[in-house]
Amino acid sequence: MLDQIDLQEKMDKKTYKEKLGPLTLRLGELQRSAREHGIPLLVIMEGWDAAGKGTLMNRVLQPLDPRGFKVYNTGKPSEEDLLRPYLWPFWVRMPAKGQFVFMNRSWYRRFLEGRLERTLKSEDVDEALEETLNFERQLCLGGTQLVKFFVHISKKEQKKRLDKLDEQSSTMWRASRAEWQRHKRYDDLLELAEKMLNATNSDDSAWTVVSGHDERGAEIRMLTAMVGVLERELEKKLESAEAKKKKILAGPKITVTHNLSPVKLDDVKLDLSLDHEKYKKELPKLQKRLKEIQYTLYRERIPAVAAFEGWDAAGKGGAIKRLTERLDPRGYEVHPVAAPNDIERAHYYLWRFWKAFPKAGHLAVFDRTWYGRVLVERVEGFCTSDEWERAYDEINDMEAQWRRYGAILVKFWLHIDPDVQLARFNERQDTPLKQWKITDEDWRNREKWSLYKDAVEEMLLRTSTTHSPWTIIEADNKEYARVKVLKSLIEAAEEFFVERKIKI
């Protein structure tokens, strides 16, 4: 792609002025329309050091209302960024519906900087490209309009600009040793950049390569690309608004998957129990062991995630309480997941879970999780069938990224018999101190038990992977369930430590 750009070509001033006015006017109109129709736009600026990325970004921002966009400089990861998976800082900066976000550098920095700094090994380039493609595919499917710019300059021009920066004390910091090292490796990085651009160029997330030698021409190309993407999406929105409304109102089709699932919930042995005296002896020992594991996680800077799903009244809250009871409160956080609020609804549905990913050495406990997309949202018709169908792959990819980063991930499904659920509902309703635990929604969900069971079984089938398997907890007996939860989390951590030769 880079060899197709004529770095000698320059746009004359007259042509520039003729094109600039209509483009800036149109972009301002489209920003207002995007806000009205809830279209998020993400613009990333990549390219060579000293290519003029900041200057060009400033020029394309001029037609926009500054209240409707945010700019992030994501070139150098912060200490907070380094404590989480590589894509975390980009996930948490995603634009909400109707908002524009501009990033100076992006997730592509690892290709142009990581190879030189040896944070990205040559054998890992293909895996990083695949992870990038999956990430961008999720963004596009979630409705984010992605515009990618690469500002290209020659090696000779780069040296000239770095020399100029070096001449003045006020700009010397912009031509650091790292920039000069990358300049020396320009030819090697050029080959890698070509591979990166070609591998990640698609209809939904196309690259626009612009010449840093020609600011006027680059500005016009960039404005044209942004206007084109927004116009296409706006036209699509207007055409499909009525059809989409009808589709959502009709609700999703529920697929029965009993015959496909290797785990049929009806076959789960729910008569398992634990004697109360044995429970009282075993629980403190397990909690003590878990605290030792917590300290090891902190010492070795390993993040851990415990994800709880299950039937209403299955005992998730009680299990989480016993799990955290003896832990150092500074090293864990419990996230009770309810229906998304206005801010969360304005973002891609996985955004709030990426935000809550624990930093290195900490434990995150989720009471309800990202699986709401394939459970309650599916059954209740809060999302389309297309949305929950593709969610299985999106979730698997997210969990795979967490595991590749080095996180421990344990997923629990707490299973109970419907008669046990009914007894617990009645007890909550009849006990003043527990009445807050029972809602009309719980009773409505119970009436759809068979639909939820179908959804759960398909979830277990399609998201129990080798790197992130489900653990089914037989929860008719609460004490048995609590002990099994602790044992399962401890075993998962111990296996992780053995694999990495870590001593507790």
N, C-alpha and C positions, 0 to 999 in steps of 0.2 A: 504493500500500500504506500509506503513512504517513497518508493522510487517513482511513483506516478505524480508526485508533486514537483512542479517546476519552481525551484527556489529563486530563479532569476526573474520570474514574472511579477509585475507590479501593477496594481490598479491605479488608474489615473484619478486625479481629484474630481474631475467633472462626473465621471461614472459613479464614483463613490457618493457624491452628494445626491445624485439622481436616485440612487438605490436606498440610501440611508433613511430619508424622510418617511417614505411609505412603510418601510420595515419597522422602524421604531414606533410609529403610530399603531401599526397592526399588533405588535408585541404587547403594547400597553392595553389594547382592547382584549387581547387573548388572556392576559393576566386576570382581568376582571371577570371574563367568562369562565376561566378555570376555577376561580374562587366560587362563583355561582353554582357551577356544576360539580364541585368537589374533585377536581383533577389535580393530583400531586405531580410536580415536575422536579426531577433530580438532574442537575447538570454537573458533570465532573470535568475538571481541567487537568489533563496530563500532558507530558512532553518533556523536552530536555531542560536541564538546568540553564537558567539565563535566557530561556526562549521567549519570555515576555508573557507568561501565563497570567500573572497578576494584573498587568496593564490591560490585557484583552478582556479579562473578566470584568474589570471596572467599566470598560467601554460598553459591554453588552448589558450591564446592570442599569445604565443610565435611563432607559425608557420605562423602567419598572417602578412601581410604588414601593418604597423601602419597607413599608409596613407588611408587605406580603412576601418577603423573602428573607432567608437567613444565609449567611456565608460562613463556612467552616474551613479553617486551614488544617488539613489532616495529613500534612507531610511528615511530621515527626510524631511518633506515638508517645503519649504521655505515660507517666508511671502507672496511672489507673488503667490505661489501655493495655499495657503489657501484662496486667494481672488477669486478663481474660482472653478468650479465643480471638484469633486475628480479625474476624469480621465484626466483632462486638461493637467497636467504636462507630462503625458505619451503620449498623442496624439502629443504634440508639439516636442517630442523627437523621433518620429518614423523614422526609416531609409528610406532614399531615395532609388530609384532603384539602385541596384548594390552596396549598402552600407551595412555594418554590424554595428549593435548597440548592446552593452552589458549593461545591467542594473543590478547593485548591489542592490537588493530589487526591488520591483515592486508594481503594483496595489494590490498584495496580502498582502501587509503589514497591511492593515486594518483588516485582519482576525487574524493575530498573535499579532498585537500591539493594534489595535482598541478595541478589547474586553477588554483588560486589562485597557486601558486608558479611557474606556467608551465612545469612539467616535463612536463605532458600538454596538448598542443594540442587545441583543439576538434575539429579534423579527424581526430585520432588516437583519439578516444573509442571509436568503433565497433570499431576494430582491437583496442584494449585489452580491450573487452568480449568479443570473439571469443576472444582469447588466454586470458582468464579462464575462459570456458566450456570451452575445450579442456582447460585445466589441471584444473578441477574434475571434468570427465568422466573424465580419466585416474585421478584419485584414487579416484573412486567405483568405476570398473571394476576397480581394483587392490585393492578391499576396504576402503578407508578409509571410515569413517562420518563424514560431514561435517555439523556442526551450526553454523548461522550465525545470530547474534543481532545485531539493530540496535536500539540504545537511543535512543529518540526523546524529545525535549523541545521545548518551544516556544521561539521566539526570545526572548520575554519572560523565561522561566524561565532560559534560558542567560545572559542579561545579569545577572540577579539572582545567579546562582551565580559568575559571573566577578567581579562586584563584591565578593562575599564573600571570594573567594580573594585578591583584590587588597588587602584590608584588613589581612591579617596577613603579616608578613615571612616566616613559615615556609611559607606556601602561595603567596606572590606569584609564585614561579617557574612555577606551574601556569597562570597567566593571562598568558602572554607576549604579545608583540606579534603573533605568528602567530595565537594563539587569538582575539585581538580583531579581527584582520583577517578571519578566517573568520566571526566573528560579524557583522561588517558586511555580508558577502556571504551571509548566511544564506539569503535568499530565492532567490538564484541557485543556491546549493549544494543547496537543497531540491529544486529542479527536476532537477538532475543526480542526486541521491540516488534520486529516484523512478524515473528511467530506469534507473539501475544496479540497483536492487532488482527491478524488473519484468523486466529483461532476463536476470537471473541467478538467477531463482527457478524451481526445477524440483523434480520429485518426489524426486530423489536428493540434491539440495542446496538444500533450501527455506530461505527466510528466516523467522525468527520475530522479528517486531517487537514490542518491549515498551516500556511507558511508563516513562520515567525519573522521572516525577512520583509513581509508585506502586511503591516498592521491594518491598513484600510481594507485590503482584500480579505484578510482573516476575519475582521469584524463583520463584514457583509456575509461571508459564508456562515459564520456562527449564528448571526441573527436569522438568516434564511433557514438554517437547520432547526432552530428553536421554534420559529413560526410554523414550519412545516409539520413538526411533530404535534404541536398543540392544535393546529387546524384539523389534522386527521383524527385526533382523539375527540375533539369537540364534535366533529361531524358524525363520528361513530356514536357518541353519547346521544346526540339528538335523534339519530335514526332508530336506536335501540331502546330508548327510554320507555316507551309504551310496552314493547315486547318484554323487556326485562321485568317491568312492574307486574305483568300478568304471570310471568314465570315464578316470581317470588311468592305472589299471592296463592298460586296453585300448590306451593309446598313441594319439597323434594320427594322423589320416589324412594321408598324404603326397600332395599334389597335384602332378601332372606338369605343368610349364608350358613345355616346349620350344617349343610352337607360339605362345606368347604373347610370349616374350621377344625384344626387338629385338637382344639380344646372346646368341648361342649360344656357349657356351664352346668347343665343338668347332671353331668358326670362328676362334678366336684364333690368330694366327700365333706359334707358339712357337719358330720357328727363328731368331728375331732374336738377334743376338749382338754383342759389342763386343770388339775386339782388346785384348789385355792391355796393350800399350804405350800405346795410345790411352786406355785406362781410367786408367792411372797418371798421365797428363798432365791428363785432364779432371776427375778427381775433386777434386783440390786446388782447382782454379779454382771449381768449383761450391760446395765447402765454404766458401771465402772469401766468395763472393757470399751464401751463406746466413747467414753471420755478420753481414754488413752489414745484411741484412734483419732479423736478430734485434735489432740495435741500433735499427733504425727502429721495429720493433714496440714496443720499450721506450720510446723517445722519444715516440711518438705514442699510447701507452697502448692498443695494439691487441692483443687476445688472439688466439691461433691454436691450432688443433687439427689434428693429423695422426693419422688413424685407420687402423690396419693390420688387414686381414683377409686370409685366404688359406689355402691347403692346408697341412697339416702338412709341414714341411721345405721350404716354398716360399722361405725366406730372409728372413722378416720380421725376425728378430733381427739378421742381417747388415746389412740395409738401414737399420734403426734406428740401429745402431752408426755407420755411415758418415754418417747424417744428423746425429747429435749430436756426432760426433768433434771438431769444431773450434768448437763453440758454447760460449758462456759458460755454465758449469753452474749459475750462479745464476738463469738466465732460462728454464730448461726443466725439465720433470719427465717421466719415462717411467713409465707405469702398466701393468705387466704384469697382464693381466686373467685370473684363473683362475676356477674354480668359486666361487660366492659363499660366504662364511663364514656363521656363524650369525647375526651381526648384520645382514649384508647380506640374508640370506634373510628376515629379520624385517621388511624394508622392501620397498616397491614396487621392481621390478627396475631402474628408471631412476635410483633414488635415489643409488646409489654413483657413477654417472657425472656427475650434477649436482654431487655433492660435489667431484669431481675437476676440474670446469671451471676453467681457468686464470684467474687474476686479470688485469686489464688490463695489457698489455705483456709477458705471458709465453706460453710455448709448452707445450702438453700433448701428449704422444705416447702413444697407446694401442696396446699390443701385444695385440690382440683387443679387442672393443668390445661395445657395447650390441646389436650384431647377433647376439650369441650366442642371443638369444631366438628369432630366425627361422632359425637354423642348427642349432647343437648341441642346443638345448633342444627344438626342433621335431623333429629327426630321432630323437633319443634318447628322446623322450616325457617330458622333464622338465617340460613344461608342457602344458596342454590345447590342442586345436585352436583354441578360441575365443581363448585368450590369445595365441598366436602370430599368428593372423589379424588381430587388432586392433592388434598391435604395429607393423605397417607405418605406420599413420596416427599412432600415438603417437610413433614415432621421427621421422617427417617433421616433426611439429609441434615436437618438441624442437629439431631441427636448424634449423628455420625461426626459432625464438626466438633461438637463438644467433647466427644470421646477422643478424636484425633488430637485435640488440644491437650488432653491428659486428665480429663475430669472423670470422676466416678459417678455413674448414673444408675440409680436403682428405681424401678417403677413398680408400684404396688396396685393391684386390683383387689379391693376388699369385697368378698362375695358372701351374701347371706341368702337364706331361704325367704320367699315372699311372706310366709306366715310369721317368721321371726321379725321381719320388717313391720308387719301390721301390729304385732305385740309391742314393739318399741314405739311406734307412732302413738298407740293408745296410751302407753305409759307417759310419754311426753305430754300428751294432751291433758292427762289427768293429774299431772304433777306441776304445781305452780312454778317451782324453780326451773322446770325444764320446758315450759310452754313456749319460750322464745325459740326453741330448737325446731318447732314444727310449724309449717306454713301451709297455706292453701296450695302453693305450688308443689309441695311434697306430695300431697294427695293426688293432684293432677298427674304428676309424673308416675305415680304408682299405677294409675289406670292404664298407662302405656308400657307396662312392664315388658310385654312380649316384643314391642318395637325397640325398646332400649336393649333388651337381651340380644336381638339380632345385631344391633349396632356394636355392642360390646364384643361379641364373638368375632365380628369382622375386624374390629380394631385389634384384638389379640392376634388374629391371624396375620394381618398385614403390617403390624408394627412391632412384633416380637422378633427382633433381629439378633444376629450373633453378638453384636456389640452392645445392644440395649434390650435384653429380653424382659418380658413381663414376669413378675412374681405374683401368683394368685394366693391370696390370703383367705383361708377358710375362717370366716368371722362370725359364725353363729355363737361361738363362745368367745367373748371379748378378751378374756385373759389369755387364751391360746393365741388369738390373733396378735395381741400386743407383743407377746414373746417371739412369735414367728417374724414379725416385722423387725425387731431388734436383731435377731439372729441373722436374718437375711442381709441386713445392711452391714453387719459386722463381717459376715462371710465375704460379701462383695469387696469390702475394703481390704480384708486380709489377702484375698486372691490377687488384688491389684498390687499390694505391697510385695507379695512373693514374686510376681512377674517382674517387678522392677528392683528386686533385691533390696527392699527398704525394711529396716528394722523398726519395730514399734518401741 
